Amino acid sequence: MNTRSICSGLSLVALCAAALGVSAQQPGAAPQQPQRPSMDTMVNPIAAPDLVWMEQMTVIEVRDAIRAGRTNVLILTGGVESNGPFLPTGKHNYMLQANGEAIARKLGNTLVAPVITIEPGNPETARSPGGIRFSAETYRAVLHDYAVSLKAQGFTHIIFMGDSGGNQTPMRNMAEQLNGEWDGQGARAYYISEYYTEDQYSCNFIKDVLGVMQLPDRCAATRDLYHDDYHHTAIISTTDPERVRPMQRLAAGQFSINSVDLAPLTRTIENGKRLVEYRAEITVRAIRAAMAAAGGG
C-alpha cells in the first residue's frame, strides 16, 4: 500500500501527515502567524519620551517607569457640568490636565492615571445640558477599581485628589477603605484635600502676587455669576487657549470675567502658568507631609 492510499483512508489529514513525517501545511494555506512578543520581558526598541500621563505612554514605558522606582501615581477626579457661557463643561478635567502634570513632575517618581472625568450625583436629575453623573455606588466602584488596578501593577503610593466639590468625601472615604484592605501589603492610598481646599480659588495668590482683583471676590464669600472665574480661565488657557473662546469673546466684547480684562491673551496664559506652579507647590507640600506622617516618605 503506497502513501497516497494510506492517506486517503484517514479522515484526519493532519494525523496522517504527522505519522508519515510530512508537513500538515497544505498548498495555499495561510502562513503561521508570528508569536506576539511578551511585553513583560521585551526590551524597549525605541527611546522613551519624558512623559507622566500613563495613557500617553506605551506599555513598556509604563512598565520600565515602575521598575525604575516611579511608584507614586495620581488618581485625579474631575467632572462635567455647567460653567456658564464661556467655559466648556469639562472645566474641571482641563484644570487637572494642567495641574496634574505640574504636580507629578514636582513630586518626582510619579505617573498620572487617566482622569476620572465624571463626578458623583443622581443620574435621574442630571438635566444640565452636557452634564453626566455616576451614582454614588458606581462612583465608589470606579475609585476602588482604579486604585486596585494600579496597585496590581506595582504602584505603592496611590494618591487621590479632585477638582470638584462633590468628589471630595468619596475620595476620602475610599482612601480609608483601601488602607484597611491593603494593611501589610506594601501599598497605601492617600486623599489630599489641600489640592482643593487650600486657597481654593487661588484668591490670595491672584490678589497678592498677580495683582488681579475680581468682582465679585470669591475669597469674600460672594457668589460668582457663572461658576467661572479668573483662576479657572487662566489655567485652562495654558492647555489650549481656544478652550476659553478668546476670539469669539473679543468679537462680542465679552473677553473678561468678574470685571477682569483677559486681554492680552498672552498675559492671561502667563498668569495661568504661574497659578499652575502655585497649585503644584501647595499640593506637593501636602503630599509629602501625608507620606511622612504615614512613614512612606
N, C-alpha and C positions, 0 to 999 in steps of 0.2 A: 504494500500500500504506500503510495507516494505522499508527499507533503500536502499537495492540493486536496486529495481525497480525505486525509485526516482532518484538515481544517474545515472542509465543507460539512463534516459530520458533527461539528461542535457548534453550540448555539452562542457561545461566548468567544468572540474572536480574540479578545484581549488575553484570555486564558490560554488559548491555543498558541498565540504568538509568544507568550511567556514561556510555555513548555518547550517550544522549538528554538528558543533563543532569538526570536525575530522581534523587531520593534513593533509595538502596538500602534505607532503613529501611522495613520492611513494617508495615502496621497490626497492632497487638497485640504487636510485637516488644519485647524487653526494652530499656530505655533504655541508652545507652552509659554505662559505668562511669567515674566521675571518675578522673583520673590521680592516683596517690599522690604527695604532695609529697616532695621529696628531704630526708632527714634530715641531709644533708651541708651544705645551704645554708639550710634553714628557720630563721627567727628564732624563738627560744623564745616561744610565745604567752602563757606564764604565768611568774610569778616563781619562781625556783629556790629550793628549801629548802636549808638548811645541812646537807648530808649528806656522809659519807665512804665509805659502802658502795656499791659500784657497782651491786649488784643492787637497791638501793632507789631508784636514780636512773633518770630517763628517758635515752634515748639522746642527746637533745640536751643534757641536763645533764652527762653524762659528756664529750661532745664539747667543750662550752664550757669545762669544767674543765681539760681537757688543753690547749686553746688558750690558756687564761689562765695556763698555767705549772705546773699541778698534775701534774707528770710523774713524781713518785715513786709507786710502787704497792707495796703489801704483798701477798705471797702467804703466807698463813698455813695451816699444816698441823696438823690435829688427829687425832682417832681415835675409834673406838667400841669400848669394852672394859669388862671387869668392874671396877666401882668400889665393890663391897660393897653392903649392903642399903639405903643411904641416898641415894646419889648416882646420877643417871642414867648410862647407858652413854656418853652424849655429853659427859661431863665436860670433856674437852679442848676440844671445839668451843665449849662455853659459856664456858670461860675465855677463848678467843680473841675471842668476841663482846664481852666487856668490855674486855680488854686491847688488842685491835686498834683499837677506836675511840679509846681514850685515846692510843695511840702515834701514830696518824695525825694527830690534832689537835695533839699536842705537837710532832711533827716539822715539820708545816706542808707545804703544797703536795703533799699525799699523799692518795691514794684507797686503798681496800681491796678486793681482788678477793674473790669468794665463797670461803669457807673450803673447803679440801680436807679433807673430813670423814672420809676413810678412810685408814688407815695401812698401811704395807707389812707383809708377812708371808706365811705359807703358807696359802692358802685351804683346803687339804686338812686342816689341823689347827685351823681356826678354830671350835672346838667350844664356846667360851664363849657362852652364850645372848646374842644381840644383837650379838655381835662379827662384823665383816666385815673382810676383808683383801684388799688388792691384792697380786698377785705382784710381785716386785722389778722385773720387766720392765715391767709395767703402771704401777707407781708412777713409775718413771723417765720413762715416756712422758707421764704426766699432768703431772708437773712441767715437762717440756720444753715441752709444747704450751700449758700455761698461760702460761709466760713468753714464748714466741714470739708468741702471740696478743696479749699486752699490748704487746710491742714494736711489733707491726704497727700498733697504734692510736696510737702516738706516745709511750708511756711510755719514759723514758730511764734511770731508776733502779729496777730491779726487785729487790725485797728479800724474800728467803726467811727465815722463822723458824717454829719449830714448838713445840707444847706437849707433844709425846710423844717419848720417848727414841728409838724406832725410826725416827723421821723425820729425825734429825739428819745422819747420814752421807750419805743420798741427797741431801739438800738441798745439803750442802757440795760433793759431787761434781758436782751439776748446775750449780751456780753457776760452778764452774771450767770445766765443759764449754761452757757458754753464752758465757763470756767469750772462749774460744778461737774459737767460731763467729762471734761478733759483733765481732771485732777490727777497729777502724777504722770501725764502723758507727754510732757515736754513742750506743750504749746499753751498760749494764753491769748485771750481776747481782751481788748481794751475799748472802752467808749470814751471818746474825747469830746467833752461838752464845750470846751473852750473855743473850738473852731466856730461854733455857732453863737455862744453867749458872751465871750469876752469882746467888749467894744463891738457889739453885734453888727451894726451897720458901718463900722469904722468911723463913727461920727467924730470921735476925738481926733483921730489922725487927719480926717478931712478938714476939720476946722483949724487945728493947731499946727499941722505940718504943711498941708496943701494950701491952707488959707482960703478954703471954699466954705461959704455959708449958705445952707439950704433953707428955704422957707416953703413949707413947714419944716421944722427941725426935728427929725425923728428922735434925737437924743433928749429933746424936751418933752417926749411922750405925746407929741402931736401926730395925728394920723396923716400919712401921705395920701395923695389923690388917687394914685393908680397902682399901688403895690409895686412901685418902681422908684428908684432914687439915683443919686449921683454915683453912689458906691456900686450898684449893680451895673449901671450903664457903662461906667468907665472900665470895670473889669471885663465885661463881656466884649467891649470894643477891642481888647487885646487879643481875643481869639479869632474874631473876624468882624471888622468894622461894619460890614453890611447887616449884621445882626441887630444893630441899633438904628437902622434905617436913616443914615445921615443925609443922603441926597434927597430922599422923599421929604424928610422933616425940614431941611433947608428950603426946599421948594415951597413948602406950606407955611414957612415962618414958624416952625414948631421945634427947632433944634435947641431945646432947653429942657431942663427937668427941675422942678421945685425952685424955680426962679434962677437957676444956674445956667448960664450960656455954655453950651457944649462945643461951640466953635472957638478956635480952630480944632478940628478933629485930632490933629497930631498932639495937641496939649492934653486932650481927654485920654488918648491912648497912653501917653507917657505917665499921667497920673494913675491910670489903671494899672500899669506895671508896678508903680510904687505901692499901690494898695495890695496887689498880689504878694509882693515881698513882705509887707506888713502882716498880712493874714498868715503867711507861712511862718514868720517869726513867732507869732502868738501860738500857733498850733504845734510847731515842733518843740517849743519850750514845754508845752503841756504834755506832749507825748513822752518826752524824755523824763519828765517828773513822774508820770504814771509808771513807766518802765522801772525807774529807780525804786519807786515805792513797792513794786511787785517783785523786786530782786532780779529784774531781767534787763537792766540797762545801767 
